[in-house]
Amino acid sequence: MPSNSSQRLVIRLQGIVVLAAFLLAPCIVQAEETETDSALWGGGVFYFETGKTFDFSAEYQIRMDDHMSSLSSQFGEFLGHYKAADNLLLNGGYRFTRRPGRSEHRIYLGGFWSLTGNPLLEGSDPKQLRAVLQIGYQHDFDVMFDDRLMDSDSIRYILVVSKPATATLTPFLLAGVLTTWNDAYDFGIDKIRLGGGVVFRLTENSRLRSQYIWEEFRFRTPVKHTNIIWLRYEGKFGG
């Protein structure tokens, strides 16, 4: 007879498959007219661990589109993180984005939930499969939709599945959906993101994340497909 822990793991994996199918299902429907592009995202994030319940992070990122030839945006983001449980991390904060000719502001509140039950903190169960679901609400000020500036609300869902290959290399896959509503559009799927990549552990407190993302941007005409290359340095202080 299988053990209780094995049965629980099978149930969790079945739930992950169902959730992934839910996230991927919208990709089956393709728009008749599409526009294609490629983008390059790069930057760094620094985590400041206090050794207590609350931690903090600061990130800077720059993004280039038009086949990686022009600057589309750059932003700074500041988040607070609360360890609600070993497998649940809540976070929230503020992002300031600068685009050519205008600025945007974002307030975010969400969290990360380990579906496989293993703790979110690094260093535990290093060889075990991990499936983490991120759910977050965001309110954006002065976003451009249909050539108009307006406030916009969104809920995003991102599922990341990873398993270390070596002590320094961890491959991962991701699937995400962004649902949005504002004065121009009723509640609906705005963006779909699928991809994967690898995390290179450089030192005990630093790593490099390299990933590819295929994005479908639906709240525009024609629908836009973008191939994204994303490089991010991640550093940790304190703890």
C-alpha positions in Angstrom: 0.0 0.0 0.0 1.3 3.5 -0.8 2.1 5.7 2.1 0.0 8.7 3.1 2.8 11.1 2.1 2.9 9.4 -1.4 -0.8 9.7 -1.8 -0.7 13.4 -0.8 2.0 14.1 -3.3 0.0 12.3 -6.1 -3.1 14.4 -5.2 -1.0 17.6 -5.3 0.5 16.7 -8.7 -2.9 16.0 -10.1 -4.1 19.4 -8.9 -1.0 21.0 -10.6 -1.9 19.3 -13.9 -5.5 20.5 -13.7 -4.3 24.1 -12.8 -1.8 24.1 -15.7 -4.5 22.9 -18.1 -6.7 25.8 -16.9 -3.9 28.3 -17.5 -3.0 26.9 -20.9 -6.6 26.4 -22.2 -6.9 30.0 -23.5 -4.0 29.5 -25.8 -6.0 27.0 -27.9 -8.1 29.9 -29.3 -6.0 31.9 -31.8 -6.9 35.3 -33.2 -7.3 35.8 -36.9 -5.0 38.8 -37.0 -1.8 38.9 -35.0 1.3 41.0 -34.8 4.7 39.6 -33.7 7.6 41.2 -31.9 10.6 40.3 -29.8 11.7 41.9 -26.5 14.6 41.9 -24.1 14.2 42.4 -20.4 17.1 42.8 -18.0 17.7 44.0 -14.5 18.4 43.0 -10.9 16.5 42.4 -7.7 18.0 42.5 -4.2 16.4 40.8 -1.1 17.0 42.2 2.3 16.3 39.5 5.0 15.8 40.7 8.5 15.8 37.3 10.1 12.2 37.9 11.3 8.8 37.6 9.8 9.1 40.6 7.4 11.6 40.9 4.6 12.0 43.5 1.8 13.2 43.6 -1.8 14.1 46.3 -4.4 14.2 45.7 -8.1 15.2 47.7 -11.2 14.4 46.5 -14.7 14.7 47.9 -18.2 12.7 46.6 -21.2 13.2 46.9 -24.9 10.8 46.0 -27.7 10.4 46.6 -31.4 12.6 43.6 -32.0 14.9 44.7 -29.1 15.7 47.9 -30.8 13.9 50.6 -28.7 13.3 51.3 -25.0 9.8 50.6 -24.0 10.0 51.0 -20.2 12.1 51.0 -17.1 10.8 50.6 -13.5 11.7 50.4 -9.9 9.7 48.2 -7.6 9.7 48.0 -3.8 8.0 45.1 -2.0 7.5 43.8 1.6 7.3 40.1 2.2 5.5 38.4 5.1 6.2 34.7 5.9 2.6 33.6 6.8 3.6 29.9 6.8 6.4 27.6 5.6 4.7 27.2 2.3 2.9 30.6 2.0 4.6 33.9 1.4 2.5 37.1 1.2 3.9 40.3 -0.4 2.8 43.8 -1.5 4.3 47.0 -2.6 4.7 49.8 -5.2 6.1 50.1 -8.7 7.1 53.2 -10.6 7.4 52.8 -14.3 8.8 55.3 -16.8 7.8 55.0 -20.4 8.7 57.3 -23.3 6.8 60.5 -22.6 4.9 59.4 -19.5 4.9 57.6 -16.2 2.8 54.8 -14.5 2.3 53.8 -10.9 1.2 50.4 -9.6 0.1 49.1 -6.2 0.4 45.3 -5.8 -0.8 42.8 -3.2 -0.5 39.0 -3.5 1.5 36.0 -2.5 3.3 32.7 -3.3 1.8 29.3 -2.4 3.8 26.1 -2.6 1.5 23.5 -4.1 3.8 20.6 -3.4 3.9 21.4 0.3 7.7 21.9 0.6 8.8 25.1 2.3 9.4 28.2 0.0 12.6 29.0 1.7 15.8 27.8 -0.1 17.9 25.1 1.4 15.1 22.6 2.3 14.4 19.5 0.2 17.0 20.7 -2.5 16.3 17.8 -4.9 12.5 17.8 -4.6 10.1 18.9 -7.3 8.6 22.3 -6.6 5.3 23.8 -7.9 4.6 27.4 -6.7 1.5 29.4 -7.6 1.6 33.2 -7.5 -1.7 35.0 -7.3 -1.7 38.8 -7.1 -4.0 41.8 -7.4 -2.6 45.0 -8.9 -4.0 48.5 -9.6 -2.3 50.5 -12.3 -2.6 54.3 -12.6 -2.5 56.0 -16.1 -2.1 53.0 -18.3 -2.6 53.4 -22.0 -5.5 51.5 -23.5 -7.0 52.3 -27.0 -4.9 55.5 -27.0 -6.4 56.7 -23.7 -4.9 56.9 -20.3 -6.9 55.3 -17.6 -6.6 53.4 -14.3 -6.8 49.6 -14.6 -7.2 46.6 -12.3 -5.7 43.1 -12.8 -5.4 39.8 -11.2 -2.5 37.6 -12.3 -1.9 33.9 -11.9 1.6 32.4 -12.4 2.5 28.7 -12.0 6.2 27.8 -11.8 7.3 24.2 -11.7 11.0 23.5 -11.0 13.4 20.7 -10.0 17.2 21.1 -9.4 19.4 19.3 -11.9 22.6 20.0 -10.0 23.7 21.9 -7.0 24.1 25.1 -9.1 21.5 24.6 -11.9 17.7 24.6 -11.6 15.5 24.4 -14.7 11.9 25.6 -14.5 8.7 26.0 -16.5 6.0 28.6 -16.1 2.5 29.4 -17.3 0.7 32.6 -16.4 -2.6 34.5 -17.1 -3.3 38.2 -16.5 -7.0 39.1 -16.2 -7.8 42.8 -16.5 -10.8 45.2 -16.3 -11.0 49.0 -16.8 -13.0 51.7 -18.6 -12.1 50.3 -22.0 -12.6 46.6 -21.4 -14.7 44.4 -19.3 -13.1 41.7 -17.1 -11.2 39.3 -19.4 -7.9 37.7 -20.2 -5.4 40.4 -21.1 -2.1 38.5 -21.4 -1.0 34.9 -21.5 2.6 33.9 -20.8 4.3 30.6 -21.3 7.9 29.8 -21.0 10.8 28.4 -19.0 14.4 28.8 -18.2 17.2 28.1 -15.7 18.5 29.5 -12.5 22.3 29.5 -12.1 23.5 29.6 -8.5 26.6 31.9 -8.5 27.3 32.1 -4.8 25.4 31.2 -1.6 23.7 34.7 -1.8 23.5 35.4 -5.5 22.1 33.8 -8.7 21.3 34.5 -12.3 17.9 33.8 -13.8 17.7 33.3 -17.6 14.3 32.6 -19.2 12.3 32.7 -22.3 8.6 33.8 -22.4 6.0 33.6 -25.1 3.4 36.3 -24.5 0.0 36.9 -26.1 -1.3 40.4 -25.6 -5.1 40.2 -26.2 -6.4 43.7 -25.2 -5.2 45.3 -28.4 -6.0 45.1 -32.2 -4.4 43.2 -33.7 -3.5 40.7 -31.0 0.3 40.9 -30.3 2.6 37.9 -29.9 6.0 38.6 -28.3 9.1 36.4 -27.8 10.8 37.7 -24.6 14.3 37.0 -23.4 14.6 37.9 -19.7 17.9 38.1 -17.7 17.8 38.9 -14.0 20.5 39.0 -11.3 19.2 38.2 -7.8 21.1 39.0 -4.7 20.4 38.5 -1.0 21.6 40.4 2.0 21.1 39.6 5.7 19.3 36.6 7.0 
